[in-house]
Amino acid sequence: MEREFKYIFGPVPSRRLGISLGIDLLPSKICSLNCIYCECGPTMRLTNRRMEYVPTKAVIKELNSYLKTRPKLDYITFSGSGEPTLHNKIGDIIDYVKDKYPEYKLALLTNGTLFYRKEVRNAVLRCDTIIPSLDAGDNNIFIKINRPYKKLSFRKYIDGLISMRNEYNGLYILEIFIARGVNDSKQNFNQIVKIIKKIQPDNAQINTLDRPGAVNWVQPSPISKLKLLNSMLIQSGINSEIIARKRINKASHSQKGHNLTQDILNSIKRRPMTIEDICVAFGIRKVEANKYLYLLKTSGEIKIKKENGKDFFLPV
């Protein structure tokens, strides 16, 4: 049966979460930050206002339609086009999945900027894994790399990350994105380490650019810089690792009978993908993936962009 979902996508391969079904609660692209490195592109609507950006009932209907067949997934993940905690009914969706499909783990990929609000922290407590981000050690770098909504306070942002850690019992992983010449100075690293010692996450993961960012000039930081920060964190008693781009050797559930062309396009619309990503996400071989990509290219729906020696497929 052919299917077209508006609010869920994938499954897609994740370097941290395995095979993950995505939930996108925001129209493209609404966020509280306009990060220079964002793989979803520049933020079109910069805000910290929480509201029901997409209908909660429609999201739950799609989830039920997909999950009732009990597909094999490592995680169901709130991610997509913008900051998921901006959706004021995210807690209702979390409760629905945990109550009706308790066998699935829930992950939240978030910038963490709204955790200073008690109602936001309460809404996401039932997630199994929360992965907020921290890229800056002070307000100046925060503005430079994350380009926040004008009413967002760096101090409140950090206080929120600490409060979330204190109230949350699940896996709390902090992602640190490092960009060349932007936030990879020794001074910024010292400040970041100081903040992370206060947050006390279960793990810190150091990342850099491997997909096209929101601005053309942003470049990946050298591995030597990533190793330096990793060493500083470990020496400070923080579990830390450098995230390397890894191939996930697990295929998703069978796609037989599905409209794979549309599924692949929906996934590419959420984030740029390589052909290897597509093969892993949909459990198909390269020759088959090339067939679907050819159809999408000839119909003018996707394009190719080379980044760091890899070909990424993006929506037109």
C-alpha positions as CSV (number, residue, x, y, z in Angstrom):
1,M,0.0,0.0,0.0
2,E,1.3,3.4,-0.9
3,R,1.8,5.8,2.0
4,E,2.7,9.4,2.4
5,F,3.4,10.7,5.9
6,K,3.7,14.4,6.8
7,Y,5.0,14.2,10.3
8,I,7.0,11.0,10.6
9,F,9.9,10.0,8.4
10,G,12.5,7.2,7.9
11,P,13.5,5.0,9.4
12,V,17.0,6.6,9.0
13,P,20.4,5.4,10.1
14,S,21.8,7.3,13.1
15,R,25.4,7.1,14.2
16,R,24.2,7.1,17.9
17,L,20.7,5.6,17.9
18,G,20.8,2.9,15.2
19,I,17.7,2.6,13.0
20,S,15.4,5.5,14.0
21,L,11.9,6.5,13.1
22,G,11.8,10.3,13.0
23,I,9.0,12.6,14.3
24,D,9.0,16.1,12.9
25,L,6.7,18.4,14.9
26,L,7.5,21.7,13.1
27,P,7.0,23.1,9.6
28,S,10.3,23.8,8.0
29,K,12.1,25.5,9.5
30,I,11.1,26.9,12.8
31,C,13.6,27.0,15.6
32,S,14.9,28.9,18.6
33,L,18.4,28.9,17.1
34,N,19.8,29.5,13.6
35,C,23.0,27.5,13.9
36,I,25.6,28.1,11.2
37,Y,26.2,24.3,10.8
38,C,22.6,23.1,10.7
39,E,22.1,20.4,8.1
40,C,18.4,21.4,7.7
41,G,19.5,24.8,6.4
42,P,18.9,28.3,7.8
43,T,16.0,29.0,10.2
44,M,13.1,30.7,8.4
45,R,11.2,31.6,11.7
46,L,13.3,32.3,14.7
47,T,11.3,32.1,17.9
48,N,10.9,30.8,21.4
49,R,7.1,30.7,21.3
50,R,5.6,27.3,22.1
51,M,2.4,26.4,20.3
52,E,0.8,23.5,18.4
53,Y,2.7,24.0,15.2
54,V,1.3,20.8,13.6
55,P,-1.9,19.0,14.8
56,T,-1.1,16.6,17.6
57,K,-4.0,14.2,16.6
58,A,-2.6,13.9,13.1
59,V,0.9,13.1,14.4
60,I,-0.6,10.4,16.7
61,K,-2.6,9.0,13.8
62,E,0.5,8.6,11.7
63,L,2.4,7.0,14.5
64,N,-0.4,4.5,15.2
65,S,-0.6,3.7,11.5
66,Y,3.1,3.0,11.3
67,L,3.7,1.3,14.7
68,K,0.7,-1.0,14.7
69,T,2.7,-3.4,12.5
70,R,5.4,-3.5,15.2
71,P,8.4,-2.6,12.9
72,K,11.9,-3.3,14.1
73,L,13.3,0.0,15.4
74,D,16.1,1.0,17.7
75,Y,14.5,4.3,18.6
76,I,11.7,6.7,17.8
77,T,13.3,10.1,17.7
78,F,12.0,13.6,18.0
79,S,14.1,15.5,15.5
80,G,13.5,16.9,12.0
81,S,13.2,20.5,10.8
82,G,13.5,22.6,14.0
83,E,13.4,22.5,17.8
84,P,10.9,19.9,18.8
85,T,10.2,21.3,22.3
86,L,8.7,24.3,20.7
87,H,5.6,22.1,20.1
88,N,3.5,22.6,23.2
89,K,1.9,19.1,23.0
90,I,5.1,17.1,22.7
91,G,4.4,15.6,26.1
92,D,1.0,14.3,24.9
93,I,2.8,12.5,22.0
94,I,5.5,11.1,24.3
95,D,2.8,9.8,26.7
96,Y,0.9,8.2,23.8
97,V,3.9,6.3,22.5
98,K,5.0,5.2,26.0
99,D,1.5,4.0,27.0
100,K,0.5,2.3,23.7
101,Y,3.9,1.1,22.4
102,P,6.1,0.7,25.5
103,E,8.5,-1.6,23.7
104,Y,9.9,1.3,21.8
105,K,12.6,3.6,23.1
106,L,12.1,7.4,22.7
107,A,14.9,9.9,22.1
108,L,14.8,13.6,22.0
109,L,17.3,15.5,19.9
110,T,17.1,19.1,21.1
111,N,19.1,22.3,21.4
112,G,18.1,22.5,25.0
113,T,17.4,26.2,25.0
114,L,13.9,25.8,26.5
115,F,14.8,23.6,29.4
116,Y,14.8,26.6,31.7
117,R,11.0,26.3,31.5
118,K,9.7,23.8,34.1
119,E,6.8,22.8,31.8
120,V,9.2,21.8,29.0
121,R,11.3,19.7,31.4
122,N,8.2,17.9,32.7
123,A,6.9,17.2,29.2
124,V,10.0,15.2,28.2
125,L,10.8,13.3,31.3
126,R,9.5,10.0,29.9
127,C,12.0,10.0,27.0
128,D,14.6,7.2,27.3
129,T,17.4,9.3,25.9
130,I,17.8,13.1,25.7
131,I,20.5,14.6,23.6
132,P,20.8,18.4,24.0
133,S,23.6,20.5,22.5
134,L,26.2,22.9,23.9
135,D,28.6,24.6,21.4
136,A,29.7,27.7,23.3
137,G,31.4,28.6,26.5
138,D,30.2,32.1,26.7
139,N,27.5,34.4,25.3
140,N,29.7,35.8,22.4
141,I,30.4,32.4,21.0
142,F,26.8,31.4,21.5
143,I,25.6,34.3,19.4
144,K,28.3,33.6,16.7
145,I,27.7,29.9,16.2
146,N,24.1,29.3,17.3
147,R,22.6,32.7,16.4
148,P,19.8,32.5,19.0
149,Y,16.4,34.1,19.1
150,K,16.9,37.6,20.6
151,K,15.0,36.8,23.9
152,L,17.0,33.7,24.7
153,S,19.5,34.1,27.5
154,F,22.8,32.1,27.5
155,R,22.7,32.0,31.4
156,K,19.1,30.6,31.4
157,Y,20.1,28.2,28.7
158,I,22.9,26.7,30.8
159,D,20.8,26.8,33.9
160,G,18.1,24.8,32.0
161,L,20.6,22.2,30.9
162,I,21.7,21.7,34.6
163,S,18.1,21.6,35.8
164,M,17.1,19.0,33.2
165,R,20.0,16.8,34.3
166,N,19.1,17.1,38.0
167,E,15.4,16.1,37.3
168,Y,15.9,13.5,34.6
169,N,16.7,9.8,35.2
170,G,17.3,8.6,31.6
171,L,20.4,8.7,29.4
172,Y,21.5,12.3,29.1
173,I,24.1,12.9,26.4
174,L,25.5,16.3,25.6
175,E,26.5,17.0,22.0
176,I,29.2,19.5,21.3
177,F,29.6,20.8,17.7
178,I,32.9,22.3,16.8
179,A,33.5,24.5,13.7
180,R,36.9,25.6,12.4
181,G,37.9,29.1,13.6
182,V,34.5,29.7,15.3
183,N,34.5,27.8,18.6
184,D,37.7,25.7,18.6
185,S,40.0,27.9,20.6
186,K,41.6,26.7,23.8
187,Q,39.8,29.5,25.6
188,N,36.4,28.3,24.4
189,F,37.3,24.7,25.3
190,N,38.2,25.7,28.8
191,Q,34.9,27.4,29.2
192,I,32.9,24.5,27.8
193,V,34.6,22.0,30.1
194,K,33.8,24.2,33.1
195,I,30.1,24.3,32.1
196,I,29.9,20.6,31.4
197,K,31.4,19.8,34.8
198,K,28.4,21.6,36.3
199,I,25.9,19.7,34.0
200,Q,27.4,16.3,34.6
201,P,25.9,14.4,31.6
202,D,26.3,10.7,31.2
203,N,28.4,11.3,28.2
204,A,29.7,14.1,26.0
205,Q,30.0,13.6,22.2
206,I,32.2,15.8,20.1
207,N,31.0,16.4,16.6
208,T,32.0,18.5,13.6
209,L,30.7,19.1,10.1
210,D,30.2,16.2,7.7
211,R,27.1,17.4,5.8
212,P,26.4,20.7,4.1
213,G,25.7,23.4,6.8
214,A,23.4,26.4,6.8
215,V,26.1,28.8,5.7
216,N,28.6,28.0,2.9
217,W,31.8,29.1,4.7
218,V,31.5,26.9,7.8
219,Q,34.2,24.2,7.8
220,P,34.9,21.1,9.9
221,S,37.4,21.5,12.7
222,P,40.7,19.5,12.5
223,I,40.8,16.2,14.2
224,S,43.6,17.6,16.4
225,K,41.2,20.1,17.9
226,L,38.6,17.5,18.6
227,K,41.1,15.3,20.3
228,L,42.3,18.2,22.4
229,L,38.7,18.9,23.7
230,N,38.1,15.2,24.2
231,S,41.3,14.9,26.3
232,M,40.3,17.9,28.4
233,L,36.9,16.5,29.1
234,I,38.2,13.1,30.1
235,Q,40.9,14.6,32.3
236,S,38.0,16.5,34.0
237,G,36.2,13.3,34.8
238,I,33.6,13.5,32.0
239,N,32.9,10.5,29.8
240,S,33.6,11.8,26.3
241,E,34.1,10.6,22.8
242,I,34.6,11.9,19.3
243,I,31.7,11.0,17.0
244,A,33.1,9.5,13.8
245,R,30.9,8.9,10.8
246,K,30.0,5.2,11.1
247,R,28.1,2.9,8.9
248,I,25.2,1.3,10.7
249,N,25.3,-2.4,9.8
250,K,21.6,-3.0,10.5
251,A,18.8,-2.7,7.9
252,S,15.4,-1.4,8.8
253,H,12.2,-3.4,8.6
254,S,11.1,-4.7,5.3
255,Q,9.9,-2.1,2.9
256,K,8.1,-4.5,0.6
257,G,4.9,-3.0,-0.8
258,H,5.9,0.6,0.2
259,N,6.4,3.5,-2.1
260,L,10.2,3.6,-1.6
261,T,10.6,6.6,-4.0
262,Q,8.4,8.7,-1.8
263,D,9.9,7.4,1.4
264,I,13.4,8.2,0.3
265,L,12.4,11.7,-0.8
266,N,10.7,12.3,2.5
267,S,13.9,11.3,4.3
268,I,16.1,13.5,2.1
269,K,13.8,16.5,2.7
270,R,14.6,16.1,6.4
271,R,18.4,16.0,6.0
272,P,21.0,15.4,3.3
273,M,21.8,11.7,2.8
274,T,24.5,9.8,1.0
275,I,23.7,6.7,-1.0
276,E,25.2,4.6,1.9
277,D,22.7,6.3,4.3
278,I,19.8,5.4,2.0
279,C,20.9,1.7,1.6
280,V,21.2,1.3,5.4
281,A,18.0,3.1,6.2
282,F,15.8,1.2,3.8
283,G,17.6,-2.1,3.7
284,I,18.4,-2.0,0.0
285,R,21.5,-2.5,-2.2
286,K,23.2,0.3,-4.1
287,V,21.9,-0.8,-7.4
288,E,18.4,-0.5,-6.1
289,A,19.0,2.8,-4.4
290,N,20.5,4.3,-7.6
291,K,17.2,3.4,-9.4
292,Y,15.1,5.4,-7.0
293,L,17.6,8.3,-6.9
294,Y,17.6,8.4,-10.7
295,L,13.8,8.7,-10.7
296,L,14.0,11.6,-8.2
297,K,16.8,13.3,-10.1
298,T,15.1,13.1,-13.5
299,S,11.9,14.4,-12.0
300,G,13.8,17.4,-10.6
301,E,13.0,16.7,-6.9
302,I,16.5,16.2,-5.6
303,K,20.0,17.5,-6.4
304,I,23.6,16.5,-5.5
305,K,26.0,18.5,-3.4
306,K,29.6,17.4,-2.7
307,E,30.8,18.0,0.9
308,N,34.0,16.7,2.4
309,G,34.5,14.3,-0.5
310,K,31.0,12.8,-0.3
311,D,28.0,13.1,-2.5
312,F,24.9,14.2,-0.6
313,F,21.4,14.2,-2.0
314,L,19.3,17.2,-1.1
315,P,15.8,18.4,-2.1
316,V,15.6,21.0,-4.9
